[in-house]
Amino acid sequence: MVATTSFNSAHLFTTFCLLLFSLQLSRRSSALATAGAVSLIQNLCSQTLEVDACKNCVSSDPTDDIPELIYSVLFCMYTQAVYGHVHADEISRAATSAGVKRALRVCRDTLFAASNDLSDALSMVEGSEYRDAFVNMKKSRWSLISCALAFRSFATGDGDAIPALLINDMVLMKRLFDVGHYFFRLIIKINDR
């Protein structure tokens, strides 16, 4: 009876030590994986046209999975499209110039459409439909162009320019588009014309 008890104690002690060792090993491999992902992100971002926008978007959740990085960029773009839509709506309510008001309404509507396109693109990435997601991301870029063209067409008075708050949303969204374009090129063949 005494031998069985000491065997069980030794067995429990060994099991406990193995458990601690495997937990420590798991932490180390997780830290190494995260360090590897951070290094990959830094390397990939340094190859984009927009290094800072890339790092600010994808560094919060480091991964070495390109589709997950694309998802992160699309989500950042989606967020900026929503901000732009809301800002255009808020600014249009206070605008006094009829041309600026009309241009802001175009921006509001096109940026809302962009947020829908990007939301669809997010779902497509989840379903591994990368080419379709890329097409939707490109459609969202046209919304930015439509917004800028609306100001050129309708806001023709002196001092009629795209408001700074809205231009900041649009510029960041365009920068993120450039990052997303580079990331998509890593997993699909893109015919740039």
C-alpha positions in Angstrom: 0.0 0.0 0.0 2.8 2.4 0.8 4.6 1.7 -2.5 1.3 2.5 -4.4 0.9 5.8 -2.6 4.5 6.9 -3.3 4.0 5.9 -6.9 0.9 8.1 -7.2 2.6 11.0 -5.5 5.6 10.7 -7.8 3.3 10.3 -10.8 1.3 13.4 -9.7 4.5 15.4 -9.2 5.8 14.4 -12.6 2.5 15.2 -14.3 2.5 18.6 -12.5 6.1 19.3 -13.7 5.2 18.3 -17.2 2.2 20.6 -17.1 4.2 23.5 -16.0 6.9 22.8 -18.6 4.3 22.6 -21.4 2.6 25.8 -20.2 6.0 27.6 -20.3 6.8 26.1 -23.7 3.4 27.2 -25.0 4.0 30.8 -23.8 7.4 30.8 -25.5 6.1 29.5 -28.8 3.2 31.9 -28.6 5.6 34.8 -28.0 7.8 33.5 -30.9 4.8 33.3 -33.2 3.7 36.8 -32.2 7.3 38.1 -32.7 7.4 36.4 -36.1 4.0 37.9 -37.1 5.2 41.4 -36.0 8.4 41.0 -38.0 6.3 39.9 -41.0 3.9 42.8 -40.6 6.8 45.3 -40.4 8.4 43.7 -43.5 5.1 43.7 -45.5 4.2 47.2 -44.4 7.6 48.5 -45.4 6.9 47.3 -49.0 3.6 49.2 -49.3 3.1 52.8 -50.4 1.7 53.7 -47.0 3.9 52.3 -44.2 2.3 54.2 -41.3 -1.3 53.6 -42.3 -0.4 49.9 -42.7 1.3 49.5 -39.4 -1.4 51.5 -37.5 -4.1 49.3 -38.9 -2.7 45.8 -38.8 -0.2 45.9 -35.8 -2.9 45.8 -33.1 -3.6 42.1 -33.8 -0.4 40.6 -35.3 -0.8 37.6 -37.5 1.2 36.0 -40.3 -1.9 35.0 -42.2 -2.3 37.2 -45.3 -6.1 36.9 -45.5 -6.4 38.0 -41.9 -4.2 41.0 -42.6 -6.5 41.8 -45.6 -9.5 41.5 -43.4 -7.9 43.9 -40.9 -7.2 46.4 -43.7 -10.7 46.1 -45.1 -12.1 46.6 -41.6 -10.0 49.8 -41.2 -11.3 51.0 -44.5 -14.8 50.2 -43.6 -14.4 52.2 -40.4 -13.1 55.2 -42.3 -16.0 55.0 -44.8 -18.5 55.0 -41.9 -16.7 58.0 -40.3 -16.7 59.8 -43.6 -20.4 59.1 -44.2 -21.2 60.4 -40.7 -19.0 63.4 -41.0 -20.3 64.4 -44.5 -23.9 64.1 -43.1 -23.1 66.2 -40.0 -21.2 68.9 -42.0 -23.9 69.1 -44.7 -26.5 70.0 -42.1 -24.5 73.0 -41.1 -23.4 74.0 -44.6 -24.7 77.4 -45.9 -23.5 77.1 -49.5 -26.0 75.2 -51.7 -23.1 73.8 -53.8 -21.2 72.5 -50.7 -24.4 71.1 -49.2 -25.1 69.2 -52.5 -21.5 67.9 -52.7 -21.6 66.8 -49.1 -24.8 64.9 -49.7 -23.1 63.1 -52.7 -20.2 62.3 -50.4 -22.5 61.1 -47.7 -24.3 58.7 -50.1 -21.2 57.5 -51.9 -19.3 56.8 -48.6 -22.3 55.0 -47.3 -22.2 52.8 -50.5 -18.5 52.3 -49.9 -19.1 51.1 -46.3 -21.6 48.6 -47.8 -19.1 47.5 -50.4 -16.5 47.0 -47.8 -18.8 45.2 -45.5 -19.5 42.8 -48.3 -15.8 42.5 -49.0 -15.2 41.5 -45.3 -17.8 38.7 -45.7 -16.1 37.6 -49.0 -12.7 37.4 -47.3 -14.2 35.2 -44.6 -15.5 32.9 -47.4 -12.1 32.9 -49.2 -13.6 34.8 -52.2 -10.6 37.0 -52.5 -11.1 38.2 -56.1 -14.7 39.3 -55.3 -13.5 41.0 -52.2 -10.8 42.9 -54.2 -13.5 44.0 -56.7 -15.6 45.4 -53.8 -12.6 47.2 -52.3 -11.9 48.8 -55.7 -15.6 49.9 -55.9 -15.1 51.7 -52.5 -12.2 53.6 -54.0 -14.6 54.9 -56.7 -16.7 56.3 -53.9 -13.8 58.5 -52.9 -13.3 59.7 -56.4 -17.1 60.4 -56.7 -17.0 62.5 -53.5 -14.0 64.5 -54.8 -15.7 65.0 -58.2 -18.9 66.2 -56.5 -16.9 69.1 -54.9 -15.4 69.9 -58.3 -18.9 69.9 -59.9 -21.1 71.5 -57.3 -18.9 73.5 -54.8 -17.6 76.1 -57.2 -17.6 79.2 -54.9 -14.6 80.8 -53.4 -13.6 78.9 -50.3 -15.7 75.9 -51.2 -13.4 73.0 -50.5 -13.8 69.5 -49.0 -13.9 70.1 -45.2 -10.8 69.0 -43.4 -12.6 66.4 -41.2 -14.0 64.7 -44.3 -10.7 65.0 -46.3 -8.9 63.2 -43.4 -11.3 60.3 -43.6 -10.9 60.1 -47.3 -7.1 60.3 -47.3 -6.8 57.6 -44.7 -9.3 55.4 -46.6 -7.2 55.9 -49.8 -4.0 55.1 -48.0 -5.6 51.9 -46.7 -6.7 51.1 -50.2 -3.1 51.1 -51.3 -2.2 48.8 -48.5 -5.0 46.4 -49.3 -4.1 46.4 -52.9 -0.6 45.3 -52.1 -1.8 42.6 -49.7 -4.3 41.3 -52.3 -1.5 41.0 -54.8 0.2 38.5 -52.4 -2.7 36.0 -52.8 -4.4 36.7 -56.1 -3.2 37.7 -59.6 -4.3 41.3 -60.3 -4.3 42.7 -63.8 -3.5 46.4 -63.2 -4.5 48.5 -66.1 
